[in-house]
Amino acid sequence: MLINFFLTLRKYKVPVTIRELMDLLMGLKKQLVYANVDDFYLLSRTAMVKDEKNYDKFDRAFSAYFKGLEDLHGLLESLIPDEWLRHEFEKSLTPEDLAQIESLGGLEKLIEAFKEAKEEAEKQAQEGKEGDEGDEGDADREGKDGPGGKGKGKKKKAKKVWDERQYKNLDDSVELGTRNIKMALRRLRKFARTGAEEELDMDNTIRSTAHNGGMLDIKMRPERRNTVKVLLFLDIGGSMDAHVKVCEELFSATRTEFKHLESYYFHNFIYESVWKDNRRRMSERIPTWEILNKYSHDYKVVFVGDATMAPYEITHAGGSVEHWNEEPGVVWMERFTNLYDKLVWLNPTPQETWEYSSSVTMTQDLVGGSMFPLTVRGLEEGMGELSK
């Protein structure tokens, strides 16, 4: 059943390996837990999860697998897979896992270790059961209804720890929130002390006070600020209406994280003009050439859009659905990639769907493969690419 549990964790995308499975097995052999599913939860999470962002995945897998189980007696029924399960288990392993099993003496050796753990756990469970019966006898001697005359009844069950889902906001595949976005954006940082002296310099204050015979001598210094400069281009309208919330969260986070930020809007693809205010997008356009001439090559450029459109909107003059563009979008994107060394495209649509859209594939090629999903992990990877 441990192997079934191992397979369930993999099904829920928890990155477990044979090494973690062996660590859990060793914990059981050392009798760290027995006959208590809450204790087993804590032990197995400690052994199997190496990164807290996977806590929520582990909790969901644990809840699904051990649903309705109040103690480990069900777990003790069978730690050994049958032939079919053994075959399925072997199919799920990577070449590295198989090599590790061989180094441990082969699958038969691993199963033998499971047998030993099973026998040891059964022994401990039986001892625990006998102890519980003794405790119940003491309660009976105190009176039929137990102390206080309230009745023995069943012990009230607390909410299972793995159902509390305390860590789901750390999962890098869930919908982005402003706080998570800020944490991811902080990978793109380059600090310098700029501006007026407005931050307490604790070390120098202590040193100067000591040299001054104990008389307080406060020292100030310029605050450290992120000096990275960012150009942000946001696709707006059409199919992007479905992604307004996440784009608003991203926009809000970037405005607080980057002191040097310039943001503009476009529709579907970049052409000869962009705009700052959607209410005046037809009357107050900013020439794209002006942006290319104004902002130096050390700016980091971020495009945000689903890149979902007709391919001719990228490849042909007049391809824009809103106006006649004299030059195709591909020409303008090449100008950006030629001028700016660091450029990424963040796509709010699921990454597994990209290959089915020719326009997404074309856009991904135009940005040199630097397209990332608009998830916490994707944002971290994108910021990592910009910071290289």
C-alpha positions, 0 to 999 in steps of 0.5 A, a space after each residue: 500500500 505504500 507503493 500505492 501511496 507513492 503512485 498517488 503522490 506522483 499522480 498529484 504531481 508531487 515530485 517524489 523519488 525512490 529515495 523519499 520512499 526509502 526514507 519513509 520506510 526507514 521511519 516506519 522501521 524505526 517505529 517513529 509512528 504506528 496505528 495513528 494516521 495523523 502521526 503518519 501524515 506528519 512523518 510521510 510529509 516530512 520524508 516525501 516533500 522537500 519543498 513547501 510549495 508542494 505541501 498543498 499537492 501532498 495534502 490533496 493526495 493524502 486526503 484522496 488516498 486515505 479518505 475515511 481512514 482513522 488509523 493505520 490498520 487499513 495501511 497495515 493490511 497490505 504493504 506488498 503490491 500484487 503482480 499487476 501493481 508491481 508492473 504498474 509501479 515499475 512503469 512509473 519509474 524513471 531510469 534513475 529510479 530503476 538504477 537506484 532500486 538496483 543499487 539497493 538490491 533490486 525490487 525484491 529487496 525493496 519489497 522484502 523491506 516493506 514486509 519487515 516494516 509491515 510486521 513491525 508496524 503490526 506488532 506495534 499496532 497490536 500493543 497499542 490496541 491492548 493499551 487502549 483497551 486497558 484505558 477503557 477499563 479504567 474509564 468503566 471503573 469511574 462510572 458507566 457514564 464516565 467522569 462527570 456523567 457525560 457519557 463515554 461516547 466516541 472521542 470527538 474527531 478534530 478536522 484532519 490536518 491535511 484537509 486544512 490546506 494551509 499552504 495552497 497559496 504557495 502552489 506555483 500552478 494556482 491562480 496568481 495573487 498580487 502577493 505571489 506576483 510580488 514575490 516572483 517579481 523580486 527575482 528581478 532585482 538590482 539594488 543601489 542606494 539612491 535618493 535622500 538620506 531616509 533610512 536608519 544606518 543601524 551599524 554606523 549608528 551603533 559604531 558612532 555612538 560607541 565612539 561618542 562615549 555612549 551619546 546617541 549619534 544617529 546615522 542615516 543613509 539613502 534607501 536601497 531601491 530596485 534600479 532595474 528598468 522595465 518596459 511593460 506592454 499589455 495586450 487588452 481587449 478581445 480574447 484578453 477579456 478572460 484574463 483581466 483579473 490576473 493582468 490587473 494583479 500583475 500590473 498592480 504588483 509591477 507598479 509597486 515593485 519597480 521604481 523605473 517602470 513604463 507601461 503601454 497597451 496594445 491589441 493582439 500584436 505590436 504595431 506602429 503605435 501603442 497607448 497609455 489610456 484605453 479611454 483615449 486609445 484612438 485619439 492619443 496614440 504613442 508612436 512605437 518608434 518614439 519608445 524605441 528611441 527613448 528607452 535605452 537597450 538596458 531596459 527589460 521588456 515584458 509583453 503580456 498577452 495570449 498571442 491568440 490571433 490570426 497568423 496574418 495579423 503577425 505576418 502581413 501589412 494590413 493584418 491588424 483587425 483595428 487599423 491599417 498597419 503599413 508594416 507587419 507586426 513581425 517587423 516591429 517585434 524584430 526591432 524590439 528583439 534587436 534593440 533590447 537584450 532582455 525580452 520575455 512574453 508572459 502568456 496567461 493561457 495554459 502552456 499545454 495549449 500553446 502548441 495548438 495555436 500557430 500564432 502562439 508558436 510564431 510569437 514564441 519563435 519571434 521572442 527567441 523561445 522566451 515565452 512563459 506561462 503567467 503562473 508563479 513558476 512561469 513568472 519566476 522563470 521569466 524574471 530569471 531569464 531577464 536577470 541573466 
